[in-house]
């Protein structure tokens, strides 16, 4: 009688993914990975931005011109400000 390998965390996750997404092709697998990693990458990038700006999203910023904010800008020309 062959010996069974012990089930690891990775194999449990793989089983759950296969049950959830039911991939039929490599394209299906790629789409499921995009779906899973997209949210993770977005959270990582937001955390990196929070760290860089020294405040979390939703808190009061240290200056007014941050996080997709708008402000008046001056464009310098050779002859005058526009």
C-alpha positions in Angstrom: 0.0 0.0 0.0 1.6 3.3 -1.1 2.2 5.9 1.6 0.4 9.2 1.4 2.2 12.4 1.6 1.2 14.7 4.5 -1.0 17.5 3.3 0.9 20.8 3.5 -0.5 24.4 3.7 0.5 24.9 0.0 -1.4 21.8 -1.1 -4.5 22.9 0.8 -4.4 26.3 -0.8 -3.9 24.7 -4.2 -6.9 22.5 -3.7 -9.0 25.4 -2.6 -8.0 27.4 -5.7 -8.8 24.6 -8.0 -12.2 24.1 -6.4 -12.9 27.8 -6.5 -11.7 28.7 -10.0 -12.0 25.3 -11.7 -9.3 26.1 -14.4 -9.5 24.2 -17.6 -6.5 25.8 -19.4 -3.3 27.7 -18.6 -5.2 30.9 -19.5 -7.7 30.2 -16.8 -4.9 29.7 -14.3 -3.4 33.0 -15.4 -6.7 34.8 -14.9 -7.2 33.3 -11.5 -3.7 34.4 -10.4 -4.3 37.9 -11.7 -7.5 38.0 -9.7 -5.8 36.8 -6.5 -2.6 38.9 -6.9 -4.3 42.1 -8.1 -5.8 42.9 -4.6 -2.6 41.9 -2.9 -0.5 44.1 -5.1 -2.9 47.0 -4.7 -2.7 46.7 -0.9 1.1 46.5 -1.0 1.3 49.6 -3.2 -1.1 51.6 -0.9 1.0 50.6 2.1 4.2 51.8 0.3 2.5 55.1 -0.5 1.4 55.5 3.1 4.9 54.9 4.3 6.4 57.3 1.7 3.9 60.1 2.5 4.1 59.5 6.3 0.3 59.3 6.8 -2.3 56.7 6.0 -5.1 57.1 3.5 -8.0 59.0 5.0 -5.9 60.8 7.6 -5.2 64.5 7.3 -2.3 65.1 5.0 0.7 67.2 6.0 0.3 69.4 2.9 -2.5 70.1 0.5 -1.0 68.8 -2.7 -0.9 65.0 -2.1 -2.7 61.9 -3.2 -4.2 62.9 -6.5 -5.0 66.3 -5.1 -5.2 69.4 -7.3 -3.6 72.8 -6.9 -2.9 75.8 -9.0 0.3 75.3 -11.0 2.5 77.8 -12.8 4.2 76.9 -16.0 7.3 78.9 -16.7 7.9 80.1 -20.2 11.0 81.9 -21.5 9.2 85.2 -21.4 6.5 85.0 -18.6 4.6 82.8 -16.3 1.5 81.1 -17.7 
